[in-house]
């Protein structure tokens, strides 16, 4: 794809979808808020980070947007990816992606790794003669998942399953909300925020999307 076509498709995406241009770079303001939040949620921070490494990266950078072409679709639309590498909440997001599935013993009934796993599951599955096997796809999954509802789902699961003290659970939710608030990024010399949905570059987005879909489909989310 030529650079001209790439830029045109990216700006079309930014103008048509759930993004809003910002008049300034919000990174420094977010860093200040993150430092204050980590200071007030120390017990939860230590639970997420038992090795006591620095949660805030040295010289954190603004998340960057890049897009991948969907070559299998007409007119080759692009898929937005926000690179969290080196961003303020990158380490915290990764810590949550490890801590929450382990703490909650989360296992999604509806997830498969790839087509090979699907075929192995279906090989001995008898489909009744009066039934038809169908599949459903969520269009733009991560941008379609409401962050506030994800936060509430995690809050409920922590109270039901974690055995942690109330103040620790509330602080964990405060830190998770902070990760979700890093919804801004840079493209070329402009800054944008994602109005709704989960970022497609955050380590915690896959877990939150699976938790939301399990809740949406009415499946048990823990063993």
Z-matrix of the N, CA and C atoms (Angstrom, degrees):
N
C 1 1.466
C 2 1.524 1 109.36
N 3 1.305 2 116.60 1 135.85
C 4 1.454 3 119.70 2 179.36
C 5 1.525 4 110.39 3 -72.19
N 6 1.328 5 116.27 4 156.87
C 7 1.456 6 121.01 5 178.80
C 8 1.538 7 111.20 6 -58.83
N 9 1.329 8 116.03 7 -39.85
C 10 1.463 9 120.33 8 -178.88
C 11 1.530 10 110.55 9 -62.37
N 12 1.338 11 116.24 10 -45.95
C 13 1.469 12 120.33 11 179.51
C 14 1.528 13 111.06 12 -65.30
N 15 1.332 14 115.67 13 -39.95
C 16 1.467 15 120.15 14 -179.82
C 17 1.529 16 110.40 15 -61.44
N 18 1.329 17 117.34 16 -49.19
C 19 1.469 18 120.98 17 -179.00
C 20 1.523 19 110.66 18 -62.69
N 21 1.309 20 116.35 19 -39.42
C 22 1.459 21 119.98 20 -179.68
C 23 1.529 22 110.91 21 -62.90
N 24 1.336 23 116.86 22 -42.67
C 25 1.460 24 120.54 23 -179.51
C 26 1.532 25 111.35 24 -69.10
N 27 1.330 26 117.07 25 -38.84
C 28 1.463 27 120.01 26 179.87
C 29 1.525 28 110.40 27 -65.71
N 30 1.316 29 117.15 28 -46.46
C 31 1.463 30 119.47 29 -179.86
C 32 1.529 31 111.77 30 -67.32
N 33 1.315 32 116.41 31 -32.03
C 34 1.467 33 118.87 32 174.22
C 35 1.527 34 109.99 33 -63.36
N 36 1.318 35 116.68 34 -42.31
C 37 1.461 36 121.42 35 177.49
C 38 1.523 37 111.21 36 -61.41
N 39 1.337 38 116.42 37 -45.43
C 40 1.462 39 120.89 38 -177.82
C 41 1.523 40 111.79 39 -67.29
N 42 1.309 41 117.49 40 -31.33
C 43 1.459 42 120.99 41 -178.26
C 44 1.523 43 112.81 42 -83.12
N 45 1.336 44 116.67 43 -25.45
C 46 1.456 45 119.71 44 -173.12
C 47 1.518 46 113.69 45 -99.14
N 48 1.308 47 118.52 46 -22.52
C 49 1.459 48 120.49 47 -171.26
C 50 1.522 49 112.44 48 -109.84
N 51 1.319 50 116.25 49 -155.48
C 52 1.458 51 121.71 50 -168.18
C 53 1.530 52 112.65 51 -85.44
N 54 1.311 53 116.82 52 55.79
C 55 1.455 54 120.77 53 -179.97
C 56 1.521 55 109.97 54 -131.47
N 57 1.321 56 115.05 55 148.35
C 58 1.465 57 120.62 56 -178.78
C 59 1.523 58 108.29 57 -132.68
N 60 1.325 59 116.70 58 129.19
C 61 1.463 60 120.34 59 179.90
C 62 1.521 61 110.59 60 -73.48
N 63 1.329 62 116.44 61 137.47
C 64 1.459 63 122.56 62 -179.30
C 65 1.526 64 110.19 63 -103.07
N 66 1.323 65 117.24 64 149.21
C 67 1.468 66 119.49 65 -179.12
C 68 1.530 67 113.42 66 -81.72
N 69 1.347 68 117.37 67 -6.08
C 70 1.466 69 120.13 68 -176.60
C 71 1.528 70 108.89 69 -154.59
N 72 1.319 71 115.65 70 168.88
C 73 1.463 72 121.64 71 176.55
C 74 1.532 73 109.26 72 -82.05
N 75 1.327 74 118.99 73 116.20
C 76 1.465 75 121.31 74 -175.36
C 77 1.533 76 114.39 75 -85.22
N 78 1.330 77 117.86 76 4.04
C 79 1.467 78 120.39 77 -171.45
C 80 1.524 79 112.64 78 -61.96
N 81 1.339 80 118.60 79 -48.75
C 82 1.467 81 120.61 80 -177.28
C 83 1.520 82 111.50 81 -61.96
N 84 1.312 83 117.23 82 -39.78
C 85 1.463 84 121.04 83 178.53
C 86 1.521 85 110.14 84 -64.16
N 87 1.340 86 116.55 85 -40.02
C 88 1.462 87 120.42 86 178.98
C 89 1.526 88 110.79 87 -66.91
N 90 1.337 89 117.43 88 -39.67
C 91 1.460 90 121.02 89 178.74
C 92 1.530 91 110.80 90 -60.67
N 93 1.321 92 116.79 91 -43.21
C 94 1.460 93 120.76 92 179.02
C 95 1.526 94 110.67 93 -61.89
N 96 1.331 95 116.80 94 -42.27
C 97 1.461 96 120.64 95 178.28
C 98 1.525 97 110.89 96 -66.05
N 99 1.323 98 116.88 97 -38.08
C 100 1.457 99 120.64 98 -179.39
C 101 1.522 100 111.28 99 -66.46
N 102 1.324 101 117.97 100 -41.54
C 103 1.461 102 121.28 101 178.18
C 104 1.524 103 111.01 102 -60.44
N 105 1.321 104 116.42 103 -43.85
C 106 1.461 105 120.91 104 179.91
C 107 1.525 106 110.92 105 -65.60
N 108 1.330 107 117.26 106 -41.84
C 109 1.463 108 120.95 107 -178.97
C 110 1.522 109 111.49 108 -66.09
N 111 1.324 110 117.33 109 -42.67
C 112 1.463 111 120.80 110 177.83
C 113 1.522 112 111.25 111 -62.23
N 114 1.315 113 116.44 112 -35.76
C 115 1.457 114 121.11 113 179.89
C 116 1.516 115 111.66 114 -67.50
N 117 1.330 116 117.17 115 -36.71
C 118 1.458 117 121.37 116 -177.84
C 119 1.533 118 112.73 117 -86.95
N 120 1.320 119 117.61 118 -11.02
C 121 1.476 120 121.47 119 -179.31
C 122 1.530 121 109.84 120 -121.00
N 123 1.324 122 116.44 121 48.76
C 124 1.461 123 120.36 122 -171.83
C 125 1.526 124 112.83 123 -66.12
N 126 1.332 125 118.11 124 -40.87
C 127 1.467 126 119.27 125 -177.65
C 128 1.528 127 111.10 126 -65.18
N 129 1.317 128 116.36 127 -42.47
C 130 1.464 129 119.82 128 176.97
C 131 1.521 130 110.89 129 -66.41
N 132 1.330 131 117.23 130 -37.20
C 133 1.463 132 121.07 131 178.27
C 134 1.521 133 110.93 132 -62.24
N 135 1.338 134 116.90 133 -41.92
C 136 1.462 135 120.89 134 179.12
C 137 1.524 136 111.31 135 -67.32
N 138 1.337 137 116.84 136 -33.46
C 139 1.459 138 120.34 137 177.70
C 140 1.529 139 110.72 138 -65.26
N 141 1.307 140 116.01 139 -40.51
C 142 1.469 141 120.84 140 177.75
C 143 1.518 142 112.07 141 -72.63
N 144 1.325 143 115.70 142 -27.86
C 145 1.459 144 121.54 143 -169.19
C 146 1.526 145 110.69 144 -130.73
N 147 1.354 146 117.66 145 66.64
C 148 1.470 147 119.80 146 -176.62
C 149 1.522 148 114.05 147 -63.23
N 150 1.326 149 118.17 148 -22.71
C 151 1.466 150 120.56 149 179.83
C 152 1.520 151 111.96 150 -79.96
N 153 1.351 152 116.22 151 -6.34
C 154 1.464 153 122.31 152 177.25
C 155 1.543 154 112.72 153 61.52
N 156 1.309 155 117.42 154 30.87
C 157 1.457 156 119.41 155 174.01
C 158 1.525 157 109.18 156 -74.04
N 159 1.310 158 116.38 157 165.09
C 160 1.457 159 120.26 158 178.86
C 161 1.534 160 109.31 159 -69.61
N 162 1.335 161 115.56 160 120.59
C 163 1.464 162 119.31 161 179.46
C 164 1.523 163 110.72 162 -74.61
N 165 1.297 164 116.44 163 -37.50
C 166 1.464 165 120.25 164 177.88
C 167 1.527 166 108.82 165 -86.57
N 168 1.327 167 118.77 166 119.85
C 169 1.467 168 120.65 167 -179.07
C 170 1.532 169 111.70 168 -61.39
N 171 1.318 170 115.36 169 152.33
C 172 1.460 171 119.34 170 173.77
C 173 1.530 172 109.09 171 -69.47
N 174 1.319 173 115.88 172 135.57
C 175 1.468 174 121.84 173 -179.49
C 176 1.528 175 111.80 174 48.96
N 177 1.347 176 117.40 175 58.25
C 178 1.468 177 119.90 176 -179.03
C 179 1.522 178 112.04 177 -60.79
N 180 1.313 179 114.19 178 147.70
C 181 1.461 180 120.83 179 -175.87
C 182 1.525 181 110.36 180 -116.25
N 183 1.306 182 116.01 181 162.47
C 184 1.456 183 121.91 182 177.27
C 185 1.534 184 109.48 183 -71.88
N 186 1.331 185 118.79 184 133.63
C 187 1.464 186 120.06 185 175.13
C 188 1.527 187 110.98 186 -56.19
N 189 1.315 188 115.78 187 143.63
C 190 1.467 189 121.25 188 -177.04
C 191 1.527 190 110.51 189 -114.19
N 192 1.307 191 115.55 190 139.90
C 193 1.462 192 121.34 191 177.13
C 194 1.518 193 110.61 192 -93.76
N 195 1.314 194 115.98 193 133.93
C 196 1.460 195 120.62 194 165.10
C 197 1.522 196 107.30 195 -138.38
N 198 1.300 197 117.84 196 164.59
C 199 1.462 198 121.29 197 -175.44
C 200 1.521 199 110.38 198 -130.95
N 201 1.315 200 115.18 199 146.84
C 202 1.455 201 122.16 200 177.02
C 203 1.529 202 109.00 201 -111.96
N 204 1.308 203 118.02 202 134.16
C 205 1.472 204 120.36 203 -179.43
C 206 1.527 205 111.46 204 -72.76
N 207 1.316 206 116.32 205 137.68
C 208 1.465 207 122.06 206 174.49
C 209 1.529 208 107.43 207 -92.60
N 210 1.326 209 115.67 208 85.32
C 211 1.457 210 120.59 209 -171.07
C 212 1.526 211 112.65 210 -70.43
N 213 1.330 212 117.09 211 -12.83
C 214 1.464 213 120.16 212 -179.34
C 215 1.524 214 112.25 213 -88.37
N 216 1.341 215 117.91 214 -0.76
C 217 1.459 216 121.13 215 -177.06
C 218 1.528 217 110.34 216 -114.13
N 219 1.334 218 116.67 217 153.83
C 220 1.472 219 120.22 218 179.80
C 221 1.524 220 111.65 219 -60.09
N 222 1.314 221 116.44 220 141.56
C 223 1.470 222 124.35 221 179.19
C 224 1.519 223 113.60 222 65.94
N 225 1.312 224 116.85 223 6.23
C 226 1.479 225 122.47 224 173.89
C 227 1.538 226 111.88 225 49.71
N 228 1.338 227 118.36 226 65.49
C 229 1.464 228 119.77 227 175.10
C 230 1.524 229 110.17 228 -67.64
N 231 1.325 230 117.41 229 170.59
C 232 1.459 231 120.41 230 -177.77
C 233 1.525 232 110.36 231 -116.08
N 234 1.325 233 114.58 232 150.53
C 235 1.462 234 122.46 233 178.34
C 236 1.530 235 108.64 234 -103.98
N 237 1.338 236 118.71 235 122.81
C 238 1.469 237 120.05 236 -178.67
C 239 1.528 238 112.01 237 -76.97
N 240 1.320 239 116.18 238 134.17
C 241 1.458 240 123.26 239 174.44
C 242 1.525 241 107.77 240 -128.21
N 243 1.316 242 117.08 241 128.66
C 244 1.459 243 121.27 242 177.16
C 245 1.528 244 108.51 243 -104.02
N 246 1.309 245 116.59 244 117.24
C 247 1.468 246 121.34 245 179.81
C 248 1.521 247 109.64 246 -77.56
N 249 1.331 248 116.11 247 114.48
C 250 1.462 249 122.00 248 178.19
C 251 1.529 250 111.93 249 -86.85
N 252 1.305 251 118.09 250 -4.48
C 253 1.464 252 121.40 251 -175.12
C 254 1.524 253 110.81 252 -55.95
N 255 1.325 254 115.68 253 122.20
C 256 1.455 255 120.98 254 178.50
C 257 1.511 256 114.92 255 77.24
N 258 1.327 257 117.52 256 1.95
C 259 1.469 258 120.70 257 -179.20
C 260 1.534 259 109.45 258 -78.61
N 261 1.331 260 117.81 259 163.73
C 262 1.473 261 120.08 260 -175.87
C 263 1.524 262 114.59 261 -54.76
N 264 1.336 263 118.02 262 -43.20
C 265 1.463 264 120.77 263 -174.59
C 266 1.528 265 113.08 264 -98.41
N 267 1.326 266 118.22 265 13.76
C 268 1.465 267 120.32 266 -175.13
C 269 1.527 268 111.57 267 -63.77
N 270 1.342 269 117.62 268 -46.65
C 271 1.462 270 120.38 269 -179.21
C 272 1.524 271 111.37 270 -68.79
N 273 1.316 272 116.88 271 -40.56
C 274 1.462 273 120.91 272 -179.59
C 275 1.521 274 110.62 273 -64.06
N 276 1.312 275 116.94 274 -40.39
C 277 1.459 276 121.14 275 177.02
C 278 1.520 277 111.06 276 -61.42
N 279 1.326 278 116.78 277 -43.51
C 280 1.468 279 120.82 278 179.03
C 281 1.528 280 110.86 279 -65.06
N 282 1.325 281 117.57 280 -38.96
C 283 1.468 282 120.78 281 178.84
C 284 1.519 283 111.08 282 -62.56
N 285 1.322 284 116.78 283 -41.64
C 286 1.463 285 120.50 284 177.60
C 287 1.525 286 110.95 285 -64.82
N 288 1.324 287 117.43 286 -37.82
C 289 1.465 288 120.53 287 -178.20
C 290 1.522 289 111.70 288 -65.89
N 291 1.342 290 117.16 289 -23.21
C 292 1.462 291 121.71 290 176.38
C 293 1.521 292 111.08 291 -90.82
N 294 1.330 293 116.65 292 -41.45
C 295 1.465 294 121.64 293 -173.41
C 296 1.528 295 112.97 294 -71.56
N 297 1.323 296 117.67 295 -48.84
C 298 1.466 297 120.19 296 -172.39
C 299 1.533 298 113.80 297 -63.71
N 300 1.344 299 120.69 298 -48.66
C 301 1.469 300 118.24 299 178.90
C 302 1.526 301 112.35 300 -60.05
N 303 1.345 302 116.71 301 -36.19
C 304 1.455 303 120.09 302 179.73
C 305 1.523 304 111.71 303 -71.82
N 306 1.328 305 116.47 304 -45.34
C 307 1.463 306 121.01 305 -177.75
C 308 1.524 307 111.24 306 -65.43
N 309 1.330 308 116.81 307 -39.21
C 310 1.457 309 121.07 308 -175.55
C 311 1.522 310 112.96 309 -94.98
N 312 1.349 311 116.64 310 -2.64
C 313 1.469 312 121.38 311 -176.48
C 314 1.529 313 110.23 312 49.86
N 315 1.317 314 113.90 313 47.24
C 316 1.459 315 120.27 314 -175.21
C 317 1.521 316 111.06 315 -73.71
N 318 1.321 317 115.27 316 135.44
C 319 1.465 318 120.74 317 174.59
C 320 1.525 319 108.16 318 -145.96
N 321 1.308 320 117.06 319 115.45
C 322 1.453 321 121.36 320 -177.55
C 323 1.522 322 110.49 321 -82.85
N 324 1.323 323 115.32 322 129.01
C 325 1.460 324 121.08 323 179.70
C 326 1.524 325 111.74 324 -73.87
N 327 1.321 326 116.32 325 -21.92
C 328 1.459 327 120.44 326 -169.63
C 329 1.525 328 113.59 327 -104.38
N 330 1.313 329 118.62 328 6.21
C 331 1.465 330 120.12 329 -174.92
C 332 1.526 331 111.35 330 -102.53
N 333 1.324 332 115.55 331 142.92
C 334 1.459 333 122.26 332 171.72
C 335 1.522 334 108.09 333 -132.09
N 336 1.307 335 116.10 334 153.26
C 337 1.456 336 120.36 335 -178.00
C 338 1.517 337 112.39 336 -76.36
N 339 1.322 338 116.26 337 -40.96
C 340 1.467 339 120.18 338 -176.34
C 341 1.527 340 109.69 339 -164.51
N 342 1.321 341 116.17 340 -176.95
C 343 1.463 342 120.79 341 -177.62
C 344 1.530 343 112.32 342 -66.88
N 345 1.336 344 117.50 343 -27.59
C 346 1.464 345 120.08 344 178.63
C 347 1.520 346 111.10 345 -66.15
N 348 1.338 347 116.34 346 -41.33
C 349 1.459 348 119.29 347 177.39
C 350 1.526 349 111.04 348 -64.98
N 351 1.333 350 116.08 349 -38.48
C 352 1.463 351 119.47 350 177.78
C 353 1.517 352 111.16 351 -61.22
N 354 1.325 353 116.98 352 -46.48
C 355 1.469 354 120.28 353 -178.81
C 356 1.519 355 111.68 354 -63.97
N 357 1.364 356 116.86 355 -36.70
C 358 1.463 357 119.40 356 178.96
C 359 1.528 358 111.27 357 -68.46
N 360 1.334 359 116.97 358 -31.73
C 361 1.463 360 119.79 359 177.51
C 362 1.533 361 111.68 360 -72.58
N 363 1.335 362 115.98 361 -33.80
C 364 1.456 363 119.83 362 -174.59
C 365 1.521 364 113.49 363 -87.33
N 366 1.332 365 118.32 364 -13.44
C 367 1.458 366 120.72 365 -171.66
C 368 1.528 367 111.82 366 -61.14
N 369 1.329 368 117.18 367 -35.22
C 370 1.465 369 120.33 368 -179.87
C 371 1.529 370 112.27 369 -109.68
N 372 1.337 371 115.55 370 15.98
C 373 1.462 372 119.91 371 -178.40
C 374 1.522 373 109.22 372 -93.59
N 375 1.336 374 115.87 373 117.91
C 376 1.471 375 120.33 374 -177.69
C 377 1.525 376 109.73 375 -86.56
N 378 1.322 377 116.56 376 120.66
C 379 1.459 378 122.24 377 178.10
C 380 1.527 379 108.03 378 -93.32
N 381 1.327 380 117.83 379 118.83
C 382 1.476 381 119.88 380 179.33
C 383 1.524 382 111.47 381 -56.75
N 384 1.314 383 115.27 382 151.90
C 385 1.461 384 120.45 383 -175.46
C 386 1.527 385 113.11 384 -64.37
N 387 1.323 386 117.49 385 -23.77
C 388 1.460 387 120.22 386 -178.58
C 389 1.530 388 111.89 387 -97.52
N 390 1.329 389 117.50 388 16.56
C 391 1.471 390 121.86 389 -179.02
C 392 1.522 391 110.40 390 -122.21
N 393 1.304 392 114.82 391 158.32
C 394 1.460 393 122.04 392 177.79
C 395 1.526 394 107.81 393 -127.17
N 396 1.322 395 117.00 394 133.78
C 397 1.460 396 122.02 395 178.76
C 398 1.528 397 109.19 396 -82.36
N 399 1.323 398 116.92 397 123.12
C 400 1.464 399 121.58 398 179.76
C 401 1.526 400 109.36 399 -129.28
N 402 1.317 401 115.84 400 161.17
C 403 1.456 402 121.07 401 175.28
C 404 1.518 403 109.33 402 -130.74
N 405 1.327 404 116.65 403 151.08
C 406 1.450 405 122.24 404 179.41
C 407 1.521 406 109.39 405 -124.17
N 408 1.309 407 115.16 406 145.12
C 409 1.462 408 120.53 407 -178.60
C 410 1.522 409 108.90 408 -126.17
N 411 1.322 410 116.95 409 134.72
C 412 1.461 411 121.74 410 175.01
C 413 1.519 412 107.77 411 -84.95
N 414 1.307 413 116.91 412 123.05
C 415 1.455 414 121.31 413 179.46
C 416 1.531 415 109.26 414 -72.83
N 417 1.351 416 116.28 415 126.21
C 418 1.470 417 121.07 416 179.85
C 419 1.526 418 110.72 417 50.77
N 420 1.322 419 115.89 418 65.64
C 421 1.468 420 121.56 419 -170.67
C 422 1.524 421 113.29 420 -53.81
N 423 1.347 422 117.98 421 -61.23
C 424 1.456 423 119.71 422 -174.52
C 425 1.538 424 112.68 423 -59.03
N 426 1.346 425 119.44 424 -47.24
C 427 1.466 426 118.83 425 179.57
C 428 1.529 427 113.66 426 -66.44
N 429 1.348 428 117.32 427 -12.55
C 430 1.463 429 120.63 428 -178.62
C 431 1.520 430 113.03 429 -95.12
N 432 1.331 431 117.79 430 -7.04
C 433 1.466 432 121.52 431 -177.16
C 434 1.523 433 109.56 432 -88.51
N 435 1.338 434 119.52 433 123.76
C 436 1.473 435 121.53 434 -179.22
C 437 1.521 436 111.91 435 -75.66
N 438 1.327 437 118.77 436 118.32
C 439 1.473 438 121.30 437 -177.30
C 440 1.525 439 113.58 438 -59.90
N 441 1.329 440 118.11 439 -39.93
C 442 1.468 441 119.93 440 -178.20
C 443 1.521 442 111.65 441 -62.26
N 444 1.314 443 117.23 442 -38.97
C 445 1.464 444 120.24 443 178.22
C 446 1.522 445 111.13 444 -69.46
N 447 1.323 446 117.04 445 -35.71
C 448 1.466 447 120.50 446 175.66
C 449 1.523 448 110.50 447 -62.05
N 450 1.320 449 116.38 448 -43.43
C 451 1.461 450 121.02 449 179.34
C 452 1.524 451 110.68 450 -61.40
N 453 1.314 452 117.13 451 -40.38
C 454 1.462 453 120.87 452 179.59
C 455 1.530 454 110.99 453 -68.29
N 456 1.320 455 117.30 454 -38.09
C 457 1.465 456 120.93 455 177.09
C 458 1.526 457 110.36 456 -61.76
N 459 1.326 458 116.35 457 -45.97
C 460 1.473 459 120.38 458 179.12
C 461 1.522 460 110.11 459 -63.62
N 462 1.318 461 117.41 460 -41.69
C 463 1.464 462 121.07 461 179.35
C 464 1.541 463 110.56 462 -58.59
N 465 1.321 464 116.60 463 -46.30
C 466 1.461 465 120.31 464 -179.71
C 467 1.524 466 111.60 465 -63.93
N 468 1.330 467 116.39 466 -42.88
C 469 1.459 468 119.82 467 -179.63
C 470 1.530 469 111.88 468 -65.08
N 471 1.331 470 116.39 469 -38.62
C 472 1.470 471 119.51 470 178.44
C 473 1.526 472 110.94 471 -63.90
N 474 1.319 473 117.32 472 -41.43
C 475 1.465 474 120.26 473 178.18
C 476 1.530 475 111.42 474 -67.33
N 477 1.324 476 117.04 475 -35.11
C 478 1.459 477 120.29 476 -176.23
C 479 1.522 478 113.15 477 -81.67
N 480 1.345 479 116.81 478 -34.45
C 481 1.466 480 118.71 479 -166.11
C 482 1.525 481 115.83 480 -121.93
N 483 1.333 482 118.71 481 -19.08
C 484 1.469 483 118.34 482 -169.08
C 485 1.519 484 113.80 483 -82.62
N 486 1.333 485 117.59 484 -30.28
C 487 1.465 486 120.27 485 -175.21
C 488 1.518 487 113.51 486 74.93
N 489 1.313 488 117.51 487 11.02
C 490 1.462 489 120.97 488 -179.88
C 491 1.526 490 110.53 489 -83.71
N 492 1.321 491 116.02 490 158.66
C 493 1.457 492 120.76 491 177.09
C 494 1.527 493 109.84 492 -67.17
N 495 1.314 494 114.79 493 153.38
C 496 1.466 495 120.56 494 -175.57
C 497 1.521 496 112.02 495 -57.50
N 498 1.332 497 117.01 496 -44.13
C 499 1.467 498 118.88 497 -176.43
C 500 1.527 499 111.65 498 -66.48
N 501 1.341 500 117.39 499 -30.98
C 502 1.464 501 120.48 500 177.70
C 503 1.529 502 109.87 501 -70.53
N 504 1.331 503 116.57 502 -41.65
C 505 1.463 504 120.39 503 178.26
C 506 1.522 505 110.88 504 -61.85
N 507 1.329 506 116.01 505 -44.00
C 508 1.462 507 119.48 506 179.83
C 509 1.522 508 111.24 507 -64.13
N 510 1.340 509 116.67 508 -38.02
C 511 1.471 510 119.58 509 178.03
C 512 1.527 511 111.02 510 -69.32
N 513 1.339 512 117.73 511 -37.21
C 514 1.466 513 120.60 512 176.15
C 515 1.526 514 110.19 513 -61.47
N 516 1.318 515 116.35 514 -41.12
C 517 1.469 516 119.87 515 178.64
C 518 1.526 517 111.13 516 -67.31
N 519 1.324 518 116.43 517 -34.30
C 520 1.464 519 119.56 518 176.20
C 521 1.521 520 110.75 519 -64.21
N 522 1.327 521 116.31 520 -41.89
C 523 1.464 522 120.31 521 179.04
C 524 1.526 523 111.36 522 -68.71
N 525 1.329 524 116.58 523 -38.79
C 526 1.461 525 119.44 524 178.01
C 527 1.520 526 110.58 525 -65.62
N 528 1.326 527 116.37 526 -39.88
C 529 1.460 528 120.19 527 176.45
C 530 1.525 529 110.65 528 -61.01
N 531 1.325 530 116.28 529 -36.48
C 532 1.467 531 120.42 530 177.11
C 533 1.525 532 110.36 531 -61.93
N 534 1.329 533 117.37 532 -44.22
C 535 1.467 534 121.00 533 177.93
C 536 1.526 535 110.39 534 -59.53
N 537 1.324 536 116.33 535 -42.91
C 538 1.461 537 120.38 536 -178.91
C 539 1.520 538 111.90 537 -68.33
N 540 1.331 539 116.24 538 -24.77
C 541 1.461 540 119.89 539 179.52
C 542 1.530 541 112.27 540 -77.51
N 543 1.337 542 117.06 541 -12.62
C 544 1.470 543 118.37 542 173.58
C 545 1.531 544 106.88 543 -81.05
N 546 1.300 545 115.23 544 73.07
C 547 1.464 546 122.86 545 -176.52
C 548 1.525 547 111.36 546 -112.62
N 549 1.322 548 116.12 547 24.96
C 550 1.460 549 120.88 548 -178.67
C 551 1.522 550 110.00 549 -113.93
N 552 1.328 551 116.03 550 161.99
C 553 1.459 552 119.71 551 -178.95
C 554 1.525 553 108.80 552 -162.71
N 555 1.313 554 114.48 553 170.60
C 556 1.458 555 121.83 554 179.83
C 557 1.522 556 109.41 555 -117.61
N 558 1.316 557 115.96 556 138.06
C 559 1.462 558 121.63 557 169.31
C 560 1.514 559 107.64 558 -132.43
N 561 1.330 560 115.09 559 121.26
C 562 1.454 561 121.41 560 -171.62
C 563 1.534 562 108.13 561 54.05
N 564 1.300 563 120.51 562 -123.50
C 565 1.468 564 121.25 563 -177.74
C 566 1.523 565 112.65 564 -106.52
N 567 1.338 566 116.22 565 20.94
C 568 1.460 567 120.54 566 -179.13
C 569 1.521 568 110.27 567 -118.60
N 570 1.342 569 114.96 568 155.35
C 571 1.462 570 121.39 569 -178.32
C 572 1.525 571 109.22 570 -119.51
N 573 1.333 572 114.75 571 140.78
C 574 1.459 573 121.00 572 -176.98
C 575 1.520 574 109.48 573 -136.59
N 576 1.335 575 115.48 574 159.82
C 577 1.450 576 120.40 575 168.85
C 578 1.521 577 108.08 576 -125.07
N 579 1.321 578 115.64 577 150.23
C 580 1.456 579 121.55 578 177.07
C 581 1.522 580 107.01 579 -89.38
N 582 1.328 581 116.52 580 116.99
C 583 1.458 582 121.49 581 -172.44
C 584 1.526 583 111.66 582 -65.79
N 585 1.321 584 118.36 583 -36.93
C 586 1.457 585 121.64 584 -177.76
C 587 1.515 586 108.67 585 -149.26
N 588 1.315 587 115.54 586 165.48
C 589 1.453 588 120.71 587 177.01
C 590 1.517 589 112.87 588 89.09
N 591 1.326 590 115.27 589 171.16
C 592 1.459 591 122.69 590 179.14
C 593 1.521 592 109.85 591 -91.30
N 594 1.317 593 115.80 592 144.75
C 595 1.457 594 119.76 593 177.97
C 596 1.524 595 110.31 594 -68.59
N 597 1.323 596 116.22 595 140.08
C 598 1.461 597 120.71 596 -179.97
C 599 1.525 598 112.61 597 -82.56
N 600 1.338 599 117.07 598 6.87
C 601 1.452 600 119.42 599 177.71
C 602 1.512 601 114.00 600 -117.73
N 603 1.329 602 117.66 601 -4.60
C 604 1.456 603 121.19 602 -176.60
C 605 1.530 604 110.61 603 -83.08
N 606 1.334 605 116.39 604 140.17
C 607 1.464 606 120.64 605 -179.29
C 608 1.523 607 112.47 606 -64.91
N 609 1.327 608 117.33 607 -26.02
C 610 1.458 609 120.45 608 -175.63
C 611 1.523 610 112.49 609 -86.83
N 612 1.332 611 118.06 610 -13.49
C 613 1.464 612 120.27 611 -176.64
C 614 1.534 613 113.80 612 -60.19
N 615 1.342 614 120.98 613 -41.97
C 616 1.467 615 119.35 614 178.63
C 617 1.524 616 112.81 615 -59.48
N 618 1.345 617 117.06 616 -43.70
C 619 1.460 618 119.23 617 179.46
C 620 1.522 619 111.24 618 -63.73
N 621 1.333 620 116.98 619 -46.44
C 622 1.458 621 120.44 620 -177.60
C 623 1.525 622 111.37 621 -64.24
N 624 1.322 623 117.38 622 -38.05
C 625 1.465 624 119.61 623 179.61
C 626 1.527 625 110.72 624 -66.85
N 627 1.329 626 117.51 625 -39.04
C 628 1.462 627 120.22 626 177.91
C 629 1.529 628 110.90 627 -67.99
N 630 1.335 629 117.03 628 -40.26
C 631 1.458 630 120.16 629 177.78
C 632 1.525 631 110.90 630 -62.60
N 633 1.330 632 115.95 631 -42.10
C 634 1.464 633 119.64 632 179.81
C 635 1.528 634 110.70 633 -65.63
N 636 1.336 635 118.00 634 -46.00
C 637 1.453 636 120.75 635 -178.15
C 638 1.527 637 111.05 636 -65.70
N 639 1.326 638 117.82 637 -35.81
C 640 1.462 639 120.45 638 176.97
C 641 1.521 640 110.55 639 -63.99
N 642 1.326 641 115.58 640 -41.56
C 643 1.466 642 120.16 641 176.55
C 644 1.522 643 110.52 642 -66.62
N 645 1.316 644 116.54 643 -42.26
C 646 1.461 645 121.84 644 -178.85
C 647 1.525 646 111.36 645 -62.60
N 648 1.333 647 116.58 646 -39.35
C 649 1.443 648 121.14 647 -177.55
C 650 1.531 649 112.75 648 -87.92
N 651 1.325 650 115.74 649 -2.54
C 652 1.461 651 119.52 650 173.67
C 653 1.504 652 114.67 651 80.27
N 654 1.332 653 117.53 652 24.18
C 655 1.461 654 120.38 653 -178.68
C 656 1.509 655 110.45 654 -93.65
N 657 1.327 656 118.69 655 151.06
C 658 1.474 657 119.84 656 170.86
C 659 1.512 658 110.16 657 -64.48
N 660 1.354 659 116.52 658 136.99
C 661 1.464 660 119.68 659 -172.91
C 662 1.520 661 112.80 660 -102.62
N 663 1.317 662 118.20 661 -5.51
C 664 1.456 663 120.64 662 -179.78
C 665 1.510 664 108.59 663 -136.57
N 666 1.322 665 115.86 664 159.65
C 667 1.466 666 120.97 665 177.45
C 668 1.524 667 110.00 666 -74.28
